[in-house]
């Protein structure tokens, strides 16, 4: 598995007096999301991955959250806010932002940008370049919730190479060891066996359906038992009319 790049601290050109060390609880500077589609998509990815990895304690998954990565450790310069990102090999805890110099120099292992008409050019151009050259994020994907455009890249020798889709149009993430694909108009995760990873709501619906099916099977079994009893009673009556008592047979 590839490792995400680490921050390079530039210290020989700056004196300690000039470096500004911001507090550790820097708030995210990301603006509100531009549509319900974007917010729902980001939230869905976060919730499903956290549920799928609920036993793991070595990752951080978030979205629309500022990543501060200034070599000078300044909040006012060098920051980006991916729509969805995952950092592996880190402590699983809530954060107000991701501050690279306070996170052992770790950058995201996976980034997903949700495209729109106003952001697509930046997501496909400038951000892709930053994620490749500075973040060195191994897996980068973008998805358009209206056109269903899905594309992914994996970092090979410092350069992004396009991930080839499966026959179902899914893209493999080496870092997550999961597929990303479109299901019912949403970007979703799939297992290596191409099984859809369900959300908590879908799991609840599935459990409800299974319970209903089990109840229906029990009712059908009870109805068959009642029908069998009725048939036995009918045969007994036929034999009785003919003067035959089952007890004498």
C-alpha contacts under 8 A as a table, 3 or more apart, distances in Angstrom:
res1	aa1	res2	aa2	distance
1	X	174	X	6.77
1	X	175	X	6.37
2	X	138	X	6.41
2	X	175	X	7.21
3	X	109	X	7.13
3	X	138	X	7.08
4	X	106	X	6.89
4	X	107	X	5.92
4	X	108	X	6.49
4	X	109	X	5.26
4	X	135	X	7.17
4	X	136	X	5.64
4	X	137	X	5.19
4	X	138	X	6.01
5	X	105	X	7.95
5	X	106	X	6.75
5	X	107	X	6.21
5	X	134	X	7.62
5	X	135	X	5.84
5	X	136	X	4.86
5	X	137	X	6.73
6	X	104	X	7.83
6	X	105	X	4.71
6	X	106	X	5.29
6	X	107	X	6.45
6	X	135	X	7.52
7	X	69	X	7.36
7	X	71	X	7.11
7	X	100	X	7.08
7	X	101	X	7.16
7	X	105	X	4.81
7	X	106	X	7.03
7	X	107	X	7.82
7	X	135	X	8.00
8	X	71	X	6.46
8	X	105	X	7.97
9	X	71	X	4.99
9	X	72	X	7.12
10	X	13	X	6.88
10	X	14	X	7.63
10	X	71	X	5.81
10	X	72	X	6.78
11	X	14	X	5.41
11	X	15	X	7.29
11	X	72	X	7.75
12	X	15	X	7.50
14	X	18	X	6.42
14	X	19	X	7.03
15	X	18	X	5.47
15	X	19	X	6.82
16	X	19	X	5.40
17	X	20	X	7.91
19	X	72	X	6.25
19	X	73	X	7.10
19	X	74	X	7.60
20	X	72	X	7.51
20	X	73	X	6.56
20	X	74	X	5.88
21	X	73	X	6.07
21	X	74	X	6.62
22	X	26	X	7.36
22	X	73	X	7.46
22	X	74	X	6.72
22	X	75	X	6.79
23	X	26	X	6.16
24	X	99	X	7.86
24	X	102	X	7.36
25	X	95	X	7.70
25	X	96	X	6.22
25	X	97	X	7.39
26	X	96	X	6.30
26	X	97	X	6.11
26	X	99	X	7.77
27	X	66	X	7.99
27	X	96	X	5.06
27	X	97	X	5.68
28	X	65	X	5.56
28	X	66	X	4.82
28	X	67	X	7.93
28	X	96	X	5.98
28	X	97	X	5.00
29	X	65	X	7.44
29	X	66	X	5.94
30	X	64	X	6.18
30	X	65	X	6.04
30	X	66	X	5.95
30	X	81	X	6.22
33	X	36	X	7.69
33	X	38	X	6.49
33	X	39	X	6.19
33	X	64	X	7.86
34	X	38	X	6.95
35	X	38	X	5.38
35	X	39	X	6.55
36	X	39	X	5.13
36	X	40	X	5.92
37	X	40	X	5.31
37	X	41	X	5.97
37	X	145	X	6.70
38	X	41	X	5.21
38	X	42	X	6.18
38	X	114	X	6.52
38	X	145	X	7.39
39	X	42	X	5.35
39	X	43	X	6.10
40	X	43	X	5.14
40	X	44	X	5.97
41	X	44	X	5.11
41	X	45	X	6.39
41	X	145	X	7.98
41	X	186	X	6.74
41	X	187	X	7.08
42	X	45	X	5.34
42	X	46	X	6.36
42	X	63	X	6.30
42	X	64	X	7.97
42	X	83	X	6.57
42	X	84	X	6.18
42	X	114	X	7.96
43	X	46	X	5.22
43	X	47	X	6.07
43	X	63	X	7.67
44	X	47	X	5.28
44	X	48	X	6.04
44	X	199	X	7.75
45	X	48	X	5.40
45	X	49	X	6.12
45	X	84	X	7.65
45	X	187	X	7.66
45	X	188	X	6.87
45	X	189	X	7.82
46	X	49	X	5.46
46	X	50	X	6.13
46	X	61	X	6.24
46	X	62	X	6.16
46	X	63	X	7.34
46	X	84	X	7.54
47	X	50	X	5.29
47	X	51	X	6.12
47	X	199	X	7.27
48	X	51	X	5.10
48	X	52	X	6.05
48	X	189	X	7.96
48	X	197	X	7.35
48	X	198	X	6.97
48	X	199	X	5.25
48	X	200	X	7.44
49	X	52	X	5.00
49	X	53	X	6.01
49	X	61	X	7.78
49	X	189	X	7.92
50	X	53	X	5.14
50	X	54	X	5.53
50	X	61	X	7.36
51	X	54	X	4.89
51	X	199	X	7.58
51	X	200	X	7.50
52	X	197	X	7.48
53	X	56	X	5.32
54	X	57	X	7.91
56	X	59	X	7.26
57	X	91	X	6.42
57	X	92	X	5.15
58	X	88	X	6.22
58	X	89	X	4.96
58	X	90	X	4.99
58	X	91	X	5.31
58	X	92	X	5.71
59	X	86	X	7.03
59	X	87	X	5.61
59	X	88	X	4.51
59	X	89	X	5.67
59	X	90	X	5.15
59	X	91	X	6.08
59	X	92	X	5.33
60	X	86	X	5.63
60	X	87	X	5.16
60	X	88	X	6.62
60	X	90	X	6.65
60	X	91	X	6.91
60	X	92	X	5.38
60	X	93	X	7.12
61	X	84	X	7.47
61	X	85	X	5.83
61	X	86	X	4.44
61	X	87	X	6.53
62	X	65	X	6.79
62	X	84	X	5.80
62	X	85	X	5.73
62	X	86	X	6.68
63	X	81	X	7.78
63	X	82	X	6.40
63	X	83	X	4.78
63	X	84	X	4.02
63	X	85	X	6.05
64	X	81	X	5.54
64	X	82	X	5.68
64	X	83	X	4.49
64	X	84	X	6.45
65	X	81	X	5.19
65	X	82	X	6.72
65	X	83	X	7.37
65	X	96	X	7.75
65	X	97	X	5.80
65	X	98	X	7.34
66	X	79	X	6.53
66	X	80	X	5.58
66	X	81	X	4.25
66	X	82	X	7.33
66	X	97	X	5.38
66	X	98	X	6.26
67	X	79	X	5.44
67	X	80	X	5.26
67	X	81	X	5.77
67	X	82	X	7.85
67	X	97	X	6.24
67	X	98	X	4.66
67	X	99	X	5.87
67	X	100	X	7.07
68	X	75	X	6.42
68	X	77	X	7.86
68	X	78	X	6.20
68	X	79	X	4.43
68	X	80	X	6.77
68	X	97	X	7.71
68	X	98	X	6.22
68	X	99	X	4.82
68	X	100	X	6.03
69	X	73	X	7.09
69	X	78	X	5.52
69	X	79	X	5.81
69	X	99	X	6.46
69	X	100	X	5.24
69	X	101	X	6.90
70	X	73	X	4.93
70	X	74	X	5.70
70	X	75	X	7.19
70	X	77	X	5.89
70	X	78	X	4.76
70	X	79	X	7.09
71	X	74	X	7.73
73	X	101	X	6.81
74	X	77	X	5.91
74	X	78	X	7.93
75	X	78	X	7.53
75	X	79	X	7.58
76	X	79	X	7.97
82	X	85	X	6.38
82	X	111	X	6.62
82	X	112	X	6.91
82	X	113	X	6.14
83	X	111	X	7.66
83	X	112	X	6.19
83	X	113	X	5.09
83	X	114	X	6.30
84	X	111	X	5.74
84	X	112	X	5.05
84	X	113	X	6.47
85	X	108	X	6.08
85	X	109	X	7.51
85	X	110	X	5.44
85	X	111	X	4.33
85	X	112	X	6.21
86	X	108	X	5.45
86	X	109	X	5.85
86	X	110	X	5.16
86	X	111	X	6.62
87	X	90	X	6.72
87	X	106	X	7.50
87	X	107	X	6.67
87	X	108	X	4.47
87	X	109	X	5.18
87	X	110	X	6.94
88	X	108	X	7.46
88	X	109	X	6.37
90	X	103	X	7.91
95	X	98	X	6.92
98	X	103	X	7.62
99	X	102	X	5.46
99	X	103	X	6.31
100	X	103	X	5.06
100	X	104	X	6.81
100	X	105	X	4.95
100	X	106	X	5.77
100	X	107	X	6.54
101	X	104	X	6.09
101	X	105	X	5.12
101	X	106	X	7.87
102	X	105	X	6.96
103	X	106	X	5.73
107	X	135	X	5.69
107	X	136	X	7.60
107	X	137	X	6.83
108	X	111	X	6.62
108	X	135	X	7.21
108	X	137	X	5.77
109	X	137	X	5.03
109	X	138	X	5.59
109	X	139	X	6.39
109	X	175	X	6.58
110	X	137	X	6.14
110	X	138	X	6.45
110	X	139	X	4.80
110	X	140	X	5.86
110	X	175	X	6.88
110	X	176	X	7.75
111	X	137	X	7.29
111	X	139	X	6.49
111	X	140	X	4.96
111	X	141	X	6.27
112	X	140	X	5.99
112	X	141	X	4.69
112	X	142	X	5.33
112	X	143	X	7.42
113	X	123	X	6.75
113	X	141	X	6.42
113	X	142	X	4.66
113	X	143	X	6.43
114	X	142	X	5.80
114	X	143	X	5.04
114	X	144	X	5.72
114	X	145	X	7.08
115	X	119	X	6.01
115	X	120	X	5.08
115	X	123	X	7.13
115	X	142	X	6.56
115	X	143	X	5.74
115	X	144	X	4.63
115	X	145	X	7.20
116	X	119	X	5.27
116	X	120	X	5.53
116	X	144	X	6.45
116	X	145	X	7.95
117	X	120	X	5.77
118	X	121	X	7.49
119	X	122	X	5.48
119	X	123	X	6.05
120	X	123	X	5.05
120	X	124	X	5.98
121	X	124	X	5.30
121	X	125	X	5.85
121	X	126	X	7.94
122	X	125	X	4.97
122	X	126	X	5.16
122	X	127	X	5.91
122	X	128	X	7.98
123	X	126	X	6.45
123	X	127	X	5.02
123	X	128	X	6.14
123	X	142	X	7.69
124	X	127	X	6.56
124	X	128	X	5.62
125	X	128	X	5.40
125	X	129	X	6.27
126	X	129	X	5.14
126	X	130	X	6.26
127	X	130	X	4.99
127	X	131	X	6.00
128	X	131	X	5.15
128	X	132	X	6.07
128	X	140	X	7.78
129	X	132	X	5.10
129	X	133	X	5.90
129	X	134	X	7.89
130	X	133	X	5.31
130	X	134	X	5.21
130	X	135	X	6.34
131	X	134	X	5.83
131	X	135	X	4.64
131	X	136	X	5.61
131	X	137	X	5.60
131	X	140	X	7.71
132	X	135	X	6.10
132	X	136	X	4.71
132	X	137	X	6.15
132	X	138	X	7.91
132	X	155	X	7.14
132	X	158	X	6.94
132	X	159	X	6.43
132	X	160	X	6.53
133	X	136	X	5.58
133	X	158	X	7.17
133	X	159	X	7.85
136	X	155	X	7.34
136	X	158	X	7.15
137	X	140	X	6.84
137	X	155	X	7.10
138	X	153	X	8.00
138	X	154	X	5.43
138	X	155	X	4.72
138	X	175	X	7.31
139	X	152	X	7.26
139	X	153	X	5.79
139	X	154	X	4.73
139	X	155	X	6.52
139	X	173	X	6.43
139	X	174	X	7.36
139	X	175	X	6.86
140	X	152	X	5.65
140	X	153	X	5.17
140	X	154	X	6.52
141	X	150	X	7.30
141	X	151	X	5.65
141	X	152	X	4.13
141	X	153	X	6.26
142	X	149	X	7.79
142	X	150	X	5.81
142	X	151	X	5.57
142	X	152	X	6.48
143	X	148	X	6.55
143	X	149	X	5.45
143	X	150	X	4.52
143	X	151	X	6.73
143	X	187	X	7.28
144	X	147	X	5.58
144	X	148	X	5.08
144	X	149	X	5.05
144	X	150	X	6.69
145	X	148	X	5.37
145	X	149	X	7.59
145	X	185	X	7.01
145	X	186	X	6.89
145	X	187	X	7.92
148	X	182	X	7.38
148	X	185	X	7.03
150	X	181	X	7.79
151	X	162	X	7.59
151	X	163	X	7.44
151	X	171	X	7.70
152	X	162	X	5.87
152	X	163	X	5.29
152	X	171	X	6.68
153	X	160	X	5.47
153	X	161	X	5.24
153	X	162	X	4.36
153	X	163	X	5.11
154	X	160	X	5.31
154	X	161	X	5.38
154	X	162	X	6.46
154	X	163	X	6.38
155	X	158	X	5.81
155	X	159	X	5.30
155	X	160	X	4.45
155	X	161	X	6.24
156	X	159	X	5.33
156	X	160	X	6.09
156	X	161	X	6.52
163	X	171	X	6.41
163	X	172	X	7.25
164	X	171	X	6.70
165	X	168	X	7.43
165	X	169	X	4.97
165	X	170	X	5.17
165	X	171	X	4.95
165	X	172	X	7.64
166	X	169	X	5.03
166	X	170	X	5.25
166	X	171	X	6.63
167	X	170	X	7.48
169	X	181	X	6.48
169	X	182	X	7.84
170	X	179	X	5.98
170	X	180	X	5.49
170	X	181	X	4.38
170	X	182	X	7.41
171	X	179	X	5.31
171	X	180	X	5.17
171	X	181	X	6.41
172	X	177	X	7.16
172	X	178	X	6.02
172	X	179	X	4.37
172	X	180	X	6.37
173	X	176	X	5.41
173	X	177	X	5.52
173	X	178	X	5.53
173	X	179	X	5.86
173	X	180	X	7.22
174	X	177	X	4.94
174	X	178	X	7.23
177	X	191	X	7.75
177	X	192	X	7.13
178	X	189	X	6.39
178	X	190	X	5.76
178	X	191	X	5.18
178	X	192	X	5.85
179	X	189	X	5.63
179	X	190	X	4.83
179	X	191	X	6.15
179	X	192	X	6.63
179	X	194	X	7.31
180	X	187	X	6.74
180	X	188	X	5.68
180	X	189	X	4.82
180	X	190	X	6.17
181	X	187	X	5.63
181	X	188	X	5.46
181	X	189	X	6.45
181	X	190	X	7.16
182	X	185	X	6.04
182	X	186	X	5.39
182	X	187	X	4.62
182	X	188	X	5.88
183	X	186	X	5.34
183	X	187	X	6.41
183	X	188	X	6.33
188	X	196	X	7.46
188	X	197	X	7.51
189	X	196	X	6.34
189	X	197	X	5.72
190	X	193	X	7.63
190	X	194	X	5.26
190	X	195	X	5.19
190	X	196	X	4.52
190	X	197	X	5.41
191	X	194	X	5.02
191	X	195	X	5.15
191	X	196	X	6.60
191	X	197	X	6.78
192	X	195	X	7.38
198	X	201	X	7.89
198	X	202	X	5.61
198	X	203	X	6.02
199	X	202	X	5.12
199	X	203	X	6.13
200	X	203	X	5.03
200	X	204	X	6.14
201	X	204	X	5.10
201	X	205	X	6.19
202	X	205	X	4.94
202	X	206	X	6.02
203	X	206	X	4.97
203	X	207	X	6.15
204	X	207	X	5.09
204	X	208	X	6.14
205	X	208	X	5.01
205	X	209	X	6.08
206	X	209	X	5.03
206	X	210	X	6.13
207	X	210	X	5.06
207	X	211	X	6.14
208	X	211	X	5.09
208	X	212	X	6.14
209	X	212	X	5.02
209	X	213	X	6.08
210	X	213	X	5.05
210	X	214	X	6.08
211	X	214	X	5.07
211	X	215	X	6.15
212	X	215	X	5.06
212	X	216	X	6.11
213	X	216	X	4.98
213	X	217	X	6.16
214	X	217	X	5.09
214	X	218	X	6.21
215	X	218	X	5.05
215	X	219	X	6.15
216	X	219	X	5.06
216	X	220	X	6.09
217	X	220	X	5.02
217	X	221	X	6.11
218	X	221	X	5.06
218	X	222	X	6.15
219	X	222	X	5.01
219	X	223	X	6.11
220	X	223	X	5.01
220	X	224	X	6.16
221	X	224	X	5.09
221	X	225	X	6.19
222	X	225	X	5.05
222	X	226	X	6.19
223	X	226	X	5.05
223	X	227	X	6.13
224	X	227	X	5.00
224	X	228	X	6.12
225	X	228	X	5.06
225	X	229	X	6.23
226	X	229	X	5.07
226	X	230	X	6.19
227	X	230	X	5.03
227	X	231	X	6.14
228	X	231	X	5.06
228	X	232	X	6.21
229	X	232	X	5.13
229	X	233	X	6.20
230	X	233	X	5.04
230	X	234	X	6.16
231	X	234	X	5.01
231	X	235	X	6.23
232	X	235	X	5.16
232	X	236	X	6.14
233	X	236	X	5.06
233	X	237	X	6.27
234	X	237	X	5.11
234	X	238	X	6.30
235	X	238	X	5.02
235	X	239	X	6.20
236	X	239	X	5.19
236	X	240	X	6.06
236	X	245	X	7.73
236	X	246	X	7.19
237	X	240	X	4.97
237	X	241	X	6.23
238	X	241	X	5.30
238	X	242	X	6.52
239	X	242	X	5.02
239	X	243	X	6.33
239	X	244	X	5.00
239	X	245	X	6.56
239	X	246	X	7.63
240	X	243	X	4.91
240	X	244	X	5.06
240	X	245	X	5.71
241	X	244	X	7.30
244	X	248	X	7.54
245	X	248	X	5.53
245	X	249	X	7.04
246	X	249	X	5.30
